[in-house]
Amino acid sequence: MNLEQIQKEVKEILSEKRYNHSVAVMERAEELAKIHGEDVEIAKLVGITHDIAKELNEDEIKEYVKENNIEIDEIEEKQLYLLHGKIGADICGKKYGFTDYMKNAIELHTTGSKNMTKLDKIIFLADKTEKTRNFADIEEAIEISNKSLDKAMIYCLNIVIQDNIKRGRLVHPNTIITRNDIMLHSEEI
């Protein structure tokens, strides 16, 4: 399937608001891919599909995870919305033949992980800095992400961690691991 066909299917699956967000992520992923030397077509495909499982309800999430043998941890079990990345990656692999490289970027766009690839970071950041986002520091996040993926990751991870704490949510360990991994190993930090 090509991008146009996949985008049409995504539009049929998601609400108008979620679809518009996905289009904005696709466009932002395209921008970041051009700036940072990643495959633009792959970035666009992953961007449009990153939230394909976002609107599943809790019962659908539980059923999908069980039927498809998706491993979940204690925190994902308590905060089921975190699983839309894992489920979306599985759907895109089966339905569209996405490679592991592409599926990984979908899976990691919610929590991150150690040793993230350039595509992983682009999708994570495109999701946080697309044009419909309106958090207080969005302009700075966009500016940083245009210059350095690693600096932008730290900036956005700090916001995600603080937001989860303010909302009284658990912070997934992968989010902390991601931040620490980049801080320890990036030449840009």
C-alpha positions as CSV (number, residue, x, y, z in Angstrom):
1,M,0.0,0.0,0.0
2,N,1.2,3.5,-0.7
3,L,0.9,6.6,1.5
4,E,-2.3,7.8,-0.1
5,Q,-4.1,4.5,0.5
6,I,-2.8,4.2,4.1
7,Q,-3.8,7.8,4.8
8,K,-7.3,7.2,3.5
9,E,-7.6,4.1,5.7
10,V,-6.4,6.1,8.8
11,K,-9.0,8.8,8.1
12,E,-11.7,6.1,8.2
13,I,-10.4,4.6,11.4
14,L,-9.8,7.8,13.5
15,S,-12.0,10.7,14.6
16,E,-11.5,13.9,12.7
17,K,-9.5,15.5,15.6
18,R,-7.1,12.5,15.9
19,Y,-6.8,12.2,12.1
20,N,-5.9,15.9,11.8
21,H,-3.3,15.4,14.5
22,S,-1.9,12.4,12.6
23,V,-1.7,14.4,9.4
24,A,0.2,17.2,11.3
25,V,2.6,14.6,12.8
26,M,3.2,13.3,9.2
27,E,4.0,16.8,8.0
28,R,6.2,17.5,11.0
29,A,8.0,14.2,10.6
30,E,8.6,15.1,6.9
31,E,10.2,18.4,8.0
32,L,12.4,16.8,10.6
33,A,13.4,14.0,8.2
34,K,14.5,16.5,5.7
35,I,16.4,18.5,8.3
36,H,18.1,15.6,9.9
37,G,18.7,13.3,6.9
38,E,16.2,10.5,7.4
39,D,14.1,8.8,4.7
40,V,11.2,11.2,4.1
41,E,8.7,8.7,2.8
42,I,9.3,6.3,5.7
43,A,8.9,9.2,8.1
44,K,5.6,10.2,6.5
45,L,4.2,6.6,6.6
46,V,5.1,6.3,10.3
47,G,3.8,9.7,11.1
48,I,0.4,9.2,9.6
49,T,0.0,5.8,11.3
50,H,1.6,6.5,14.7
51,D,-1.8,6.8,16.5
52,I,-3.7,4.2,14.5
53,A,-4.6,2.4,17.8
54,K,-5.1,5.6,19.9
55,E,-8.9,5.5,20.0
56,L,-9.4,1.9,21.0
57,N,-11.3,1.6,24.2
58,E,-10.0,-0.2,27.3
59,D,-11.8,-3.5,26.5
60,E,-10.5,-3.4,22.9
61,I,-6.9,-2.7,24.1
62,K,-7.1,-5.6,26.6
63,E,-8.5,-7.9,23.9
64,Y,-5.9,-6.9,21.3
65,V,-3.0,-7.4,23.7
66,K,-4.3,-10.8,24.8
67,E,-5.1,-12.1,21.2
68,N,-1.8,-10.9,19.8
69,N,0.5,-11.9,22.7
70,I,1.8,-8.3,23.3
71,E,3.9,-8.1,26.4
72,I,2.8,-5.4,28.8
73,D,4.3,-4.3,32.0
74,E,2.8,-3.3,35.3
75,I,2.6,0.4,34.4
76,E,1.0,-0.2,31.0
77,E,-1.6,-2.4,32.7
78,K,-2.5,0.5,35.0
79,Q,-2.3,3.1,32.2
80,L,-3.7,1.3,29.2
81,Y,-3.4,4.4,26.9
82,L,0.3,3.8,26.8
83,L,-0.3,0.6,24.8
84,H,-1.5,2.4,21.7
85,G,2.1,2.6,20.5
86,K,2.7,-1.2,20.8
87,I,-0.7,-2.1,19.4
88,G,-0.3,0.4,16.5
89,A,3.1,-1.0,15.7
90,D,1.6,-4.5,15.6
91,I,-1.3,-3.4,13.4
92,C,1.0,-1.6,10.9
93,G,3.3,-4.6,10.7
94,K,0.5,-7.0,9.9
95,K,-1.7,-4.7,7.8
96,Y,0.8,-2.6,5.9
97,G,4.0,-4.7,6.1
98,F,5.9,-2.1,8.0
99,T,9.5,-3.1,8.8
100,D,10.8,-3.5,12.4
101,Y,12.5,-0.1,11.9
102,M,9.2,1.6,11.2
103,K,7.2,-0.4,13.8
104,N,9.8,0.5,16.5
105,A,9.2,4.2,15.9
106,I,5.4,3.8,16.3
107,E,5.9,1.7,19.5
108,L,8.4,4.1,21.1
109,H,6.5,7.4,20.4
110,T,4.8,7.3,23.8
111,T,7.6,6.3,26.2
112,G,10.8,6.2,24.3
113,S,13.6,3.7,24.9
114,K,17.3,3.2,25.2
115,N,19.2,3.4,21.9
116,M,16.5,5.2,19.9
117,T,17.2,5.5,16.2
118,K,16.9,8.8,14.3
119,L,13.5,7.8,13.0
120,D,12.3,6.9,16.6
121,K,13.3,10.4,17.7
122,I,11.8,12.1,14.7
123,I,8.4,10.5,15.3
124,F,8.6,11.1,19.1
125,L,9.4,14.8,18.4
126,A,6.9,15.2,15.5
127,D,4.2,14.0,17.9
128,K,5.2,16.6,20.4
129,T,5.9,19.5,18.1
130,E,3.3,19.3,15.4
131,K,1.3,22.4,14.5
132,T,-1.8,21.7,16.5
133,R,0.1,21.4,19.8
134,N,-0.2,24.4,22.1
135,F,1.7,23.8,25.3
136,A,3.6,26.8,26.8
137,D,7.0,26.0,25.4
138,I,6.0,24.7,22.0
139,E,7.9,27.3,19.9
140,E,11.1,26.6,21.8
141,A,10.6,22.8,21.4
142,I,10.2,23.3,17.6
143,E,13.3,25.5,17.4
144,I,15.4,23.0,19.4
145,S,14.1,20.0,17.4
146,N,15.0,21.7,14.1
147,K,18.6,22.0,15.3
148,S,19.3,18.9,17.5
149,L,17.2,15.7,17.9
150,D,18.9,14.8,21.2
151,K,18.6,18.2,22.8
152,A,14.9,18.3,21.7
153,M,14.4,14.8,23.1
154,I,15.7,16.0,26.5
155,Y,13.6,19.1,26.4
156,C,10.4,17.2,25.5
157,L,11.1,14.3,27.9
158,N,11.4,16.8,30.7
159,I,8.0,18.3,29.8
160,V,6.5,14.8,29.6
161,I,7.9,13.7,33.0
162,Q,6.8,17.0,34.7
163,D,3.3,16.7,33.1
164,N,2.8,13.1,34.3
165,I,3.8,14.1,37.8
166,K,1.5,17.1,37.8
167,R,-1.4,14.9,36.6
168,G,-0.6,12.3,39.3
169,R,0.2,9.7,36.7
170,L,2.9,7.0,36.9
171,V,6.0,7.8,34.9
172,H,7.0,4.9,32.7
173,P,10.6,3.7,33.4
174,N,11.4,3.8,29.7
175,T,10.8,7.6,29.7
176,I,13.5,8.0,32.4
177,I,15.7,5.4,30.7
178,T,15.5,7.3,27.4
179,R,16.4,10.6,29.1
180,N,19.3,9.1,30.9
181,D,20.6,7.2,27.8
182,I,20.6,10.3,25.7
183,M,22.2,12.4,28.5
184,L,24.9,9.7,29.0
185,H,25.7,9.0,25.3
186,S,24.8,12.0,23.1
187,E,27.7,14.1,21.8
188,E,25.2,17.0,21.6
189,I,24.4,17.2,25.3
